[in-house]
Amino acid sequence: MCRHQVFISSQIKPDTLQDERAEVRKVIKKFPHFRPWDWEENGRAGMDTPMEQCLEEVCRSRALVLIVSRTLTDHTRMEYEQAVSIGISRFIFFKQNRQQGASLEFRRSLSEAGSRSWREFKNLAELKTRVFGSLQKHCYETELAFQPTIGTKANIGEVEV
């Protein structure tokens, strides 16, 4: 079975969104057609800079999951722009009431453009449900066989994770 890579993007500063990134990784692993790529588990030392490596991995991905809290770093923005430029699916999750500066401007620009690729979340449970629902919908829309490795409830997005 072909497993499509899903790139996890966010600020990666210590103690910033680490729990969120770990939970998103777990959700992605529940789909037989997806495998997560994130710096924590897949980054490697080598000739490329970490940013070059991340941009290469975005290009190898079928989708990008972007988690945004207070800060949208230049590197995270570059990963998003790379995803836009190659036309892969993008799922953006904003931590509720946390945006400021560049992250607030980014959110406003998505809203003004009428983008439907973003959602808010208030806690880890809600983030997991939203990511699961987005990936589930992506499977249906792209005709991937949907068979998560967990039990689901009748409503899309309500997941026992």
C-alpha positions as CSV (number, residue, x, y, z in Angstrom):
1,M,0.0,0.0,0.0
2,C,1.2,3.5,-0.9
3,R,1.6,5.7,2.1
4,H,1.4,9.5,1.4
5,Q,3.5,11.8,3.5
6,V,1.8,14.5,5.5
7,F,4.2,17.3,6.6
8,I,3.6,18.8,10.1
9,S,4.6,22.4,10.3
10,S,4.6,24.8,13.2
11,Q,7.0,26.8,15.3
12,I,9.3,24.3,16.8
13,K,10.9,26.3,19.6
14,P,11.2,24.3,22.8
15,D,8.0,24.3,24.9
16,T,6.0,25.7,21.9
17,L,3.4,23.5,20.3
18,Q,5.3,20.3,21.2
19,D,2.2,18.6,22.6
20,E,0.1,19.7,19.6
21,R,2.7,18.4,17.1
22,A,2.9,15.0,19.0
23,E,-0.9,14.6,18.9
24,V,-1.1,15.5,15.2
25,R,1.5,12.9,14.5
26,K,-0.5,10.3,16.3
27,V,-3.7,11.2,14.4
28,I,-1.9,11.0,11.0
29,K,-0.6,7.6,11.9
30,K,-4.2,6.3,12.4
31,F,-4.7,6.5,8.6
32,P,-3.3,3.6,6.6
33,H,-2.6,5.8,3.6
34,F,-0.7,8.5,5.5
35,R,2.6,8.8,7.3
36,P,3.7,11.9,9.1
37,W,6.9,13.8,8.5
38,D,8.1,16.1,11.3
39,W,11.5,17.4,12.4
40,E,11.3,15.6,15.7
41,E,11.0,12.1,14.3
42,N,12.4,12.5,10.8
43,G,14.9,15.3,10.6
44,R,18.5,14.3,10.0
45,A,21.9,15.9,10.1
46,G,23.5,16.3,6.7
47,M,24.7,18.5,4.0
48,D,21.4,20.4,3.7
49,T,20.3,23.1,6.3
50,P,17.3,22.1,8.3
51,M,15.2,24.6,6.3
52,E,16.4,23.1,3.0
53,Q,15.5,19.7,4.3
54,C,12.1,20.8,5.4
55,L,11.3,22.4,2.1
56,E,12.4,19.2,0.3
57,E,10.1,17.2,2.5
58,V,7.1,19.5,1.8
59,C,7.7,18.8,-1.9
60,R,7.5,15.0,-1.2
61,S,4.3,15.4,0.7
62,R,0.7,15.1,-0.3
63,A,-0.5,17.5,2.4
64,L,0.7,20.0,5.0
65,V,-0.8,20.4,8.5
66,L,0.1,23.8,9.9
67,I,-0.4,24.6,13.6
68,V,-0.2,28.3,14.5
69,S,-0.3,29.9,17.9
70,R,1.2,33.3,18.8
71,T,4.0,33.3,16.3
72,L,4.3,32.5,12.6
73,T,8.0,32.2,12.0
74,D,9.7,32.9,8.6
75,H,10.6,29.2,8.3
76,T,7.0,28.1,9.0
77,R,5.7,30.6,6.5
78,M,8.2,29.3,3.9
79,E,6.9,25.8,4.4
80,Y,3.4,27.0,3.9
81,E,4.3,29.0,0.8
82,Q,6.2,25.9,-0.6
83,A,3.0,23.9,-0.2
84,V,1.0,26.6,-1.9
85,S,3.5,26.7,-4.8
86,I,3.3,23.0,-5.5
87,G,-0.4,22.8,-5.0
88,I,-0.6,20.2,-2.2
89,S,-3.5,20.2,0.3
90,R,-3.1,22.5,3.3
91,F,-4.8,22.2,6.6
92,I,-4.3,25.1,9.0
93,F,-5.2,25.1,12.7
94,F,-5.0,28.3,14.8
95,K,-4.9,28.0,18.5
96,Q,-7.9,30.0,19.7
97,N,-7.2,33.6,20.8
98,R,-3.4,33.4,20.6
99,Q,-2.5,35.1,17.3
100,Q,-0.5,38.3,17.3
101,G,1.8,40.0,14.8
102,A,2.6,37.9,11.7
103,S,0.3,35.0,12.8
104,L,-2.7,37.4,13.2
105,E,-1.9,38.9,9.8
106,F,-1.7,35.5,8.2
107,R,-5.0,34.5,9.7
108,R,-6.6,37.7,8.4
109,S,-5.2,37.2,4.9
110,L,-6.7,33.7,4.8
111,S,-10.1,35.1,6.0
112,E,-10.1,37.9,3.5
113,A,-9.2,35.5,0.6
114,G,-12.2,33.4,1.6
115,S,-9.9,30.4,2.4
116,R,-11.7,27.4,3.9
117,S,-8.5,25.6,4.7
118,W,-8.3,26.8,8.3
119,R,-10.0,26.1,11.6
120,E,-9.6,27.2,15.2
121,F,-9.0,24.9,18.2
122,K,-9.1,25.5,21.9
123,N,-7.4,22.4,23.3
124,L,-5.6,19.2,22.3
125,A,-8.8,17.2,22.1
126,E,-10.4,19.7,19.7
127,L,-7.2,19.8,17.6
128,K,-7.1,16.0,17.3
129,T,-10.8,16.0,16.2
130,R,-10.3,18.7,13.7
131,V,-7.2,17.2,12.2
132,F,-8.9,13.8,12.0
133,G,-12.0,15.3,10.3
134,S,-9.9,17.2,7.8
135,L,-7.8,14.2,6.8
136,Q,-11.0,12.0,6.7
137,K,-12.6,14.5,4.3
138,H,-9.4,14.7,2.3
139,C,-9.5,10.9,1.8
140,Y,-13.1,11.0,0.6
141,E,-12.5,13.9,-1.8
142,T,-9.4,12.3,-3.2
143,E,-10.9,8.8,-3.4
144,L,-8.4,7.3,-1.0
145,A,-9.9,4.3,0.7
146,F,-10.8,5.4,4.1
147,Q,-10.2,2.9,6.8
148,P,-8.7,4.5,9.9
149,T,-7.1,2.1,12.4
150,I,-9.4,3.3,15.1
151,G,-13.2,3.1,15.8
152,T,-15.2,6.2,14.7
153,K,-18.6,7.5,15.7
154,A,-21.3,8.1,13.2
155,N,-20.5,11.8,12.7
156,I,-17.5,12.9,10.7
157,G,-14.9,14.3,13.0
158,E,-16.1,12.8,16.2
159,V,-13.3,10.4,17.0
160,E,-12.3,8.3,19.9
161,V,-8.6,9.1,20.0
